[in-house]
Amino acid sequence: MNVSSAIVAHHGIVAGIYDELEIGRIIDEIIPKQGQHKLAHSEVIKAMIITSLGFNERRL
């Protein structure tokens, strides 16, 4: 059995609360996706929040 772990710190908690409170759904209702963008606005905003908390060790 191959087991690995990673330190997520507070980023996983923030991402979990973001999903639990359905903030992404609210954002997508307010700012609907237009055009042929591959990502929803809620996904981009979630990535911006996590990046602003210091999760910048690698590109998103």
N, C-alpha and C positions, 0 to 999 in steps of 0.2 A: 504494500500500500504506500503510495507516494502522497505525502501531506505537505502542504506549504501554507504559509501564513503571511499576512501583510499588515502593517500598522496603518489603520485608517484614521485613528484619533477622532476628532470631532466632525470630520467631513462626512462620515457615514451617518452620524446622528443627524446632522443638518439635512442631508439628502433624504433620510428616512422621514423626518418631520415634514419636509417639503411634500413628499408623496402622501403621507398620512393625512395631512390637512387639505390635500387635493388642490394645492396652490396652482399647479400646472393646468388643471381643468379650468380654473377660474381665469387664468391668463389667456388660455386658448379661446374662451368664450368672449372675453373682452377684445382681444386682438386676433381675429380669425386669420388663418393661413391664406395667403393670396399668392398667386403665381405658382411656379414650379419649384419652390424651395424644398429641399429634402428634409429639413428639420423644422419642427414646430417652434413657435416663439417660446413656449414654456420650456423646452429642452435647452434652448440657447440661454435663457435667463437662469435656469438651474446651473448650467455650466459656468456662467459668469459669477454667480454667487459662490460656488465652490472654489473657483479660481481666486476670487477676492479674499477668501479665507486662508490663502497661503498654499493651496494645493497646486503649486507651479513647478514641481520637480520634473514634470514631463509635459509635452503638449497634449491638449485634449483631443 
